[in-house]
Amino acid sequence: MLPLQRPLAEIIRNGELDPGAGEVAVMIPLLLDSGRPVRANLSLHAALLKAIDAAARSRGLTRSGFIASAAR
């Protein structure tokens, strides 16, 4: 379960974040999985595709899995 959305000022006011101590807040987009993959055709420079494939392979991922992970 996700916490309710609140303004950053409220979180600081409640003492849940101390910017003076170097704590920072980071916004992370919530991407809900629809449960079904959708086919997408992309045009990429050959060298970029080679780099994506190498990075995916080194992480044990498919090309699609790597691109999806990078987008998240």
TORRO-545318 format. One line per field, with one value per residue (C-alpha): x, y, z; residue number from 1; residue in one letter; chain. Coordinates in Angstrom, 1 decimal, always signed. Layout:
<zalos>
east c(X;...)
north c(Y;...)
up c(Z;...)
num c(NUM;...)
residuo c(A;...)
cadena c(A;...)
</zalos>
This chain:
<zalos>
east c(+0.0;+1.3;+1.2;-1.0;+0.4;+1.5;+3.3;+7.1;+6.7;+4.4;+6.9;+9.7;+7.4;+6.5;+10.2;+10.2;+13.0;+15.9;+17.4;+19.9;+21.4;+21.8;+18.6;+16.9;+13.6;+13.4;+10.3;+9.9;+7.1;+4.6;+4.2;+1.6;+2.0;-1.0;-0.1;+0.2;+3.1;+2.5;+4.7;+6.6;+8.9;+11.8;+14.4;+17.8;+21.3;+23.1;+25.8;+23.2;+21.4;+24.7;+25.4;+21.8;+22.3;+25.7;+24.3;+21.2;+23.4;+25.7;+22.7;+21.1;+18.2;+16.5;+16.6;+13.0;+13.5;+16.6;+14.7;+11.7;+14.0;+15.8;+12.5;+11.3)
north c(+0.0;+3.4;+6.4;+9.3;+12.1;+15.1;+18.3;+18.3;+21.2;+19.1;+16.3;+18.7;+20.4;+17.0;+16.2;+13.3;+14.9;+17.0;+19.0;+20.5;+17.1;+16.5;+14.5;+15.0;+14.1;+12.5;+12.4;+8.9;+8.5;+5.7;+3.5;+0.9;-2.3;-2.9;-6.6;-6.9;-6.0;-3.9;-4.2;-1.0;-0.4;+1.9;+3.4;+3.7;+4.4;+1.0;+1.9;+2.8;-0.5;-2.4;-0.6;-1.4;-5.1;-5.3;-3.6;-5.9;-9.0;-8.0;-7.7;-10.9;-9.0;-9.0;-5.9;-5.1;-5.8;-3.5;-0.6;-1.0;-1.0;+2.1;+3.9;+3.2)
up c(+0.0;-0.9;+1.5;+0.7;-1.4;+0.7;+0.0;+0.7;+3.1;+5.3;+5.4;+6.5;+9.0;+10.5;+11.0;+8.5;+6.5;+7.7;+4.8;+7.3;+7.9;+4.2;+3.7;+0.3;-1.2;-4.6;-6.8;-8.4;-10.9;-10.2;-13.2;-12.7;-14.7;-17.0;-17.1;-20.8;-23.1;-26.2;-29.3;-30.2;-33.2;-32.6;-34.9;-33.3;-34.5;-35.0;-32.5;-29.8;-30.4;-30.1;-26.8;-25.5;-26.5;-24.7;-21.6;-21.6;-22.0;-19.2;-16.9;-18.1;-19.6;-23.0;-25.1;-24.2;-20.5;-20.5;-22.2;-19.9;-16.9;-18.1;-18.7;-15.1)
num c(1;2;3;4;5;6;7;8;9;10;11;12;13;14;15;16;17;18;19;20;21;22;23;24;25;26;27;28;29;30;31;32;33;34;35;36;37;38;39;40;41;42;43;44;45;46;47;48;49;50;51;52;53;54;55;56;57;58;59;60;61;62;63;64;65;66;67;68;69;70;71;72)
residuo c(M;L;P;L;Q;R;P;L;A;E;I;I;R;N;G;E;L;D;P;G;A;G;E;V;A;V;M;I;P;L;L;L;D;S;G;R;P;V;R;A;N;L;S;L;H;A;A;L;L;K;A;I;D;A;A;A;R;S;R;G;L;T;R;S;G;F;I;A;S;A;A;R)
cadena c(A;A;A;A;A;A;A;A;A;A;A;A;A;A;A;A;A;A;A;A;A;A;A;A;A;A;A;A;A;A;A;A;A;A;A;A;A;A;A;A;A;A;A;A;A;A;A;A;A;A;A;A;A;A;A;A;A;A;A;A;A;A;A;A;A;A;A;A;A;A;A;A)
</zalos>
